[in-house]
């Protein structure tokens, strides 16, 4: 019998996608299912971006492009990031990728060797670990604690032995799954800690535009020349402009690293879809108010969710989200009392109450769940009514 490669022997599909697929299956069977699992805005892509893609196709922008992306787009991204993120970017330091996720994958393939390790503050997004393992490296979790508000506290890690084969660290702010935005001071400490250990920094900033409570996003590369030299920044428009299905993102790093990522992209997916790239040039020039109107709506939903969760405090606790569109909920009290795991809880919640959420164990934190409020208030109201009934049954 033919055997598969070892690198995929333990590979599983994303738990988030699995839950979303199960929710879709139940919907197809006629059930009213409300999925709070996937991190996908329910808005449509802004009309100017749609129009730009349509026009590009009409004008024949449907052919191959340079592997690194159209030069005009790389220039637009460099200009946008220089202005908005407070550090200087050259177009040659930009790679256009098939979504931020693929940017992370290319980064890890170019950065780590088999037998090396990557550090991840945990809980963390579900795809970091498999992408690292597909590169032949291992994962070293750096625990984040609820009592710290899931913020990085380097003092907590003083007793940890960081092996000499550690190559890099992934930083994600605003954070998935916790919804926490790291302050500039916290990022300074975390970056300094990483640089002292000669670690590359992979900064996943895909939620950079979605922040609340008058907070501001800080890019790691903006913390100084040394930080910029050691940082690969990953971002895109999937979340801020509701472009999840367009598969468009970018990576920013020094020119030699970007050239290697571009070479790898040229030998794999070739490049990002031509007319998507052309539409992204328009996206780069949209006024802040376009993303701002979506964020304002997310904020209304966030506040509603917190109000409902506060009323369930006898069963759960949560960390106040200040960015992205997730709430990370601690269900320890309820789960322990009912002798249930977070995975079993999410399966039952979906099968019985027809509400989809993601088990926290998928992110590296047991007895927790992640809910996404990237859906309308009507759905959130129904979901919380069902959740309350499920918890108090």
C-alpha positions in Angstrom: 0.0 0.0 0.0 1.3 3.5 -0.8 2.3 5.5 2.2 1.8 9.2 2.8 4.6 11.6 3.7 5.4 11.7 7.4 4.8 15.4 7.5 1.1 14.9 7.0 0.6 11.7 9.0 -0.8 13.6 12.0 -2.2 16.6 10.1 -5.8 17.5 10.8 -8.1 20.0 9.3 -8.8 23.2 11.2 -11.3 22.6 14.1 -12.9 26.0 13.2 -13.5 24.8 9.7 -14.8 21.5 11.0 -17.4 23.1 13.3 -18.4 25.6 10.5 -18.9 22.6 8.2 -21.0 20.7 10.7 -23.1 23.9 11.2 -23.6 24.1 7.5 -24.6 20.4 7.4 -27.3 21.0 10.1 -28.5 24.1 8.2 -28.9 21.9 5.1 -31.1 19.6 7.1 -33.4 22.4 7.9 -32.2 23.5 11.4 -31.8 27.1 12.3 -28.1 27.1 13.2 -26.3 30.1 14.4 -22.5 29.7 14.0 -20.3 31.9 16.2 -17.3 29.8 15.2 -15.6 31.3 12.1 -13.8 34.6 12.2 -15.5 36.0 9.2 -17.2 39.4 9.0 -20.8 39.2 7.9 -20.4 42.4 5.8 -19.9 42.3 2.1 -16.7 43.6 0.6 -16.9 47.4 0.1 -18.3 48.3 -3.3 -15.3 50.3 -4.6 -13.2 47.1 -4.2 -15.8 45.0 -6.0 -16.0 47.5 -8.8 -12.2 47.7 -9.2 -12.0 43.9 -9.6 -14.8 43.8 -12.2 -13.1 46.6 -14.1 -9.8 44.8 -14.0 -11.3 41.7 -15.5 -13.0 43.7 -18.3 -9.7 45.3 -19.1 -7.9 42.0 -19.4 -6.0 42.0 -16.1 -6.4 38.2 -15.9 -2.9 37.0 -16.8 0.1 36.0 -14.8 1.7 38.5 -12.6 5.2 38.8 -11.0 5.5 36.3 -8.1 5.9 39.1 -5.5 2.9 40.9 -6.8 2.2 43.9 -9.1 4.8 46.6 -8.5 2.0 49.2 -8.2 0.4 47.2 -5.5 3.6 46.7 -3.6 4.1 50.5 -3.7 0.6 51.1 -2.5 1.0 48.7 0.5 4.4 50.2 1.3 2.9 53.7 1.2 -0.1 52.7 3.3 2.0 50.9 6.0 4.6 53.7 6.2 1.8 56.3 6.8 -0.5 54.2 9.1 1.9 52.0 11.0 4.7 54.5 11.7 7.7 52.7 10.2 9.3 53.1 6.8 8.6 50.4 4.2 10.3 50.0 0.8 8.1 48.3 -1.9 10.9 45.7 -2.3 10.2 44.7 1.3 6.7 43.7 0.4 5.4 40.4 -0.8 1.7 40.0 -1.9 0.4 36.7 -0.5 -2.7 34.5 -0.9 -4.1 35.7 2.4 -2.3 36.4 5.6 -2.5 32.6 6.4 -0.4 31.8 3.3 2.0 34.6 4.3 2.6 32.9 7.6 3.1 29.5 5.9 5.6 30.9 3.4 7.4 32.7 6.3 7.8 29.5 8.3 8.9 27.5 5.3 11.6 30.1 4.7 12.6 30.7 8.3 12.8 27.4 10.2 14.8 24.2 9.7 13.8 20.7 10.7 14.7 20.2 14.4 14.4 23.9 15.3 11.6 25.4 17.4 9.2 28.3 17.4 7.7 29.9 20.5 4.0 30.7 20.7 2.3 32.7 23.4 -0.6 30.4 24.2 -3.7 30.3 23.8 -3.0 30.9 20.2 -4.6 30.6 16.8 -5.2 27.0 15.8 -3.1 27.0 12.6 0.2 28.2 14.0 1.2 24.8 15.4 0.5 22.7 12.2 2.2 25.2 10.0 5.3 25.1 12.2 5.2 21.3 12.3 4.9 21.1 8.5 8.2 23.0 8.4 9.7 20.2 10.5 10.0 22.4 13.6 8.5 22.0 17.1 6.3 24.3 19.1 7.2 25.7 22.5 4.1 27.2 24.2 4.6 30.3 26.3 1.7 30.3 28.7 -0.6 33.4 28.9 -2.8 33.6 32.0 -6.3 34.7 32.5 -5.3 36.6 35.7 -3.0 38.7 33.5 -5.8 39.3 31.1 -4.0 37.0 28.6 -1.3 39.7 28.2 2.3 38.7 27.7 4.2 38.8 31.0 7.8 37.9 30.4 8.4 37.6 34.1 6.2 34.5 34.0 8.7 32.8 31.7 11.9 33.4 33.6 12.0 29.8 34.9 11.5 28.4 31.4 14.4 26.8 29.6 14.4 28.3 26.1 16.4 25.8 24.0 19.2 27.0 21.7 17.4 25.7 18.7 14.5 28.2 19.2 14.4 30.2 16.0 11.5 32.6 16.4 8.4 33.7 18.2 4.9 34.5 16.8 3.2 37.6 18.2 -0.5 38.2 17.5 -2.1 41.5 18.5 -5.0 42.2 18.3 -5.2 38.6 19.4 -7.1 35.5 18.2 -8.6 33.9 20.3 -8.6 36.3 23.3 -9.5 39.6 21.6 -6.8 41.3 23.6 -4.8 44.2 22.2 -1.2 44.4 23.5 -0.1 47.9 24.6 3.1 49.5 23.2 4.8 49.0 26.5 3.9 45.3 26.6 5.2 44.8 23.1 8.4 46.7 23.9 9.0 44.2 26.8 8.1 41.2 24.7 10.2 42.3 21.7 13.2 43.1 24.0 12.9 39.6 25.6 12.8 38.0 22.1 15.7 40.0 20.7 17.9 39.2 23.8 17.4 35.5 22.8 18.2 36.2 19.1 14.8 35.2 18.0 13.1 36.2 14.7 9.7 37.8 15.4 6.7 36.9 13.3 4.1 39.6 13.9 0.6 38.6 12.8 -1.3 41.8 12.6 -4.3 40.8 10.5 -6.8 42.4 13.0 -4.8 45.7 13.2 -7.8 47.9 12.2 -10.3 46.3 14.6 -9.6 47.9 18.0 -12.0 49.4 20.7 -12.0 51.5 23.9 -9.9 54.2 22.2 -6.9 51.9 22.0 -4.4 52.0 19.2 -2.6 49.2 17.4 1.2 49.1 17.6 3.2 47.4 14.9 6.2 45.5 16.3 8.4 46.8 13.4 7.6 50.3 14.5 9.4 49.8 17.9 12.9 50.6 16.5 15.4 49.7 13.9 16.5 46.5 15.6 13.0 45.3 16.0 12.2 46.1 12.3 15.3 44.1 11.1 14.2 41.0 13.1 10.5 41.2 12.3 8.4 39.6 9.5 5.0 41.4 9.6 1.9 39.6 8.2 -1.3 41.4 7.5 -4.0 42.0 4.9 -7.6 43.1 4.3 -9.5 39.9 5.0 -10.9 41.1 8.3 -10.9 44.9 8.0 -12.5 45.0 4.5 -14.5 41.7 4.7 -12.3 40.1 2.0 -11.9 36.7 3.5 -12.7 34.8 0.3 -10.5 37.0 -1.9 -7.3 35.4 -0.4 -5.2 38.6 -0.3 -2.6 39.5 2.2 1.0 40.6 2.5 4.3 40.1 4.2 6.9 42.8 5.1 10.5 41.9 5.9 14.0 42.8 4.8 14.6 42.5 1.0 16.7 39.2 1.1 14.0 37.4 3.1 11.2 38.7 0.9 13.1 37.6 -2.2 13.3 34.1 -0.8 9.6 34.1 0.0 8.8 35.3 -3.5 10.9 32.5 -5.0 9.0 29.9 -2.9 5.7 31.4 -3.9 6.8 31.3 -7.6 7.3 27.5 -7.2 4.1 26.9 -5.4 1.0 29.0 -6.1 2.9 31.3 -8.6 1.2 34.5 -7.4 -2.0 36.0 -6.1 -5.0 36.3 -8.5 -4.3 39.2 -10.9 -7.6 41.1 -10.6 -7.7 40.6 -6.8 -4.3 42.4 -6.7 -5.6 45.2 -8.9 -8.6 45.6 -6.7 -6.4 45.7 -3.6 -4.7 48.9 -4.9 -8.1 50.5 -4.6 -8.5 49.0 -1.1 -5.2 50.6 0.0 -6.6 54.1 -0.8 -10.0 53.8 0.9 -10.6 56.3 3.7 -10.4 55.1 7.3 -14.2 55.6 7.6 -14.8 52.5 5.5 -13.2 50.1 8.0 -14.3 52.4 10.8 -18.0 51.9 10.1 -17.6 48.1 10.4 -15.6 48.4 13.6 -18.4 50.6 15.1 -20.9 47.8 14.4 -18.6 45.2 15.8 -18.3 47.3 18.9 -22.1 47.4 19.4 -22.1 43.6 19.2 -19.1 43.3 21.5 -20.9 45.4 24.2 -24.1 43.4 23.8 -22.2 40.1 24.2 -20.5 41.3 27.3 -23.8 42.4 28.8 -25.2 38.9 28.3 -22.1 37.2 29.6 -22.2 39.3 32.7 -25.6 37.8 33.5 -24.2 34.3 33.3 -21.3 35.0 35.7 -22.3 32.2 38.0 -21.4 29.8 35.2 -18.5 31.4 33.4 -16.0 34.3 33.3 -14.4 36.0 30.4 -11.6 38.4 29.5 -12.7 41.8 28.2 -11.9 41.9 24.4 -10.4 45.1 23.1 -9.8 44.1 19.5 -10.7 41.6 16.8 -14.2 40.1 17.1 -13.8 37.3 19.6 -14.5 36.7 23.3 -12.6 34.0 25.1 -14.8 32.4 27.8 -13.7 30.4 30.8 -16.2 27.6 31.4 -14.3 25.8 34.1 -17.0 26.1 36.8 -19.7 24.7 34.6 -17.6 22.1 32.8 -16.1 20.6 35.9 -19.5 20.5 37.7 -20.9 18.7 34.6 -17.9 16.4 34.1 -17.5 17.6 30.5 -14.6 18.8 28.3 -14.8 22.0 26.2 -14.9 19.9 23.0 -17.8 17.8 24.3 -19.5 21.1 25.3 -19.2 22.6 21.8 -20.4 19.4 20.2 -23.5 19.2 22.4 -24.1 23.0 22.1 -24.2 22.6 18.3 -26.2 19.3 18.2 -28.8 20.3 20.8 -28.9 24.1 20.9 -27.7 24.6 17.3 -25.1 27.2 18.3 -21.6 26.8 17.0 -18.5 27.8 19.1 -14.9 26.7 19.1 -13.4 24.6 22.0 -10.6 26.4 23.7 -8.5 23.3 23.7 -8.0 23.9 20.0 -6.1 27.0 21.0 -4.2 25.3 23.7 -6.4 26.2 26.7 -8.8 23.6 28.1 -12.1 24.5 29.8 -12.6 27.5 27.6 -14.5 28.3 24.4 -14.1 31.0 21.8 -17.1 32.8 20.4 -17.1 35.2 17.4 -19.5 38.1 17.3 -19.0 38.7 13.6 -22.7 38.3 13.0 -25.7 40.5 13.5 -27.4 41.4 16.8 -30.5 39.3 15.9 -28.4 36.2 15.6 -26.4 37.1 18.7 -29.6 37.5 20.7 -30.9 34.1 19.6 -27.5 32.5 20.3 -27.3 33.9 23.8 -30.9 32.9 24.6 -30.0 29.3 23.6 -26.7 29.4 25.4 -28.4 30.5 28.6 -31.0 27.8 28.3 -28.3 25.2 27.6 -26.3 26.3 30.7 -29.3 26.4 33.0 -31.2 23.3 31.8 
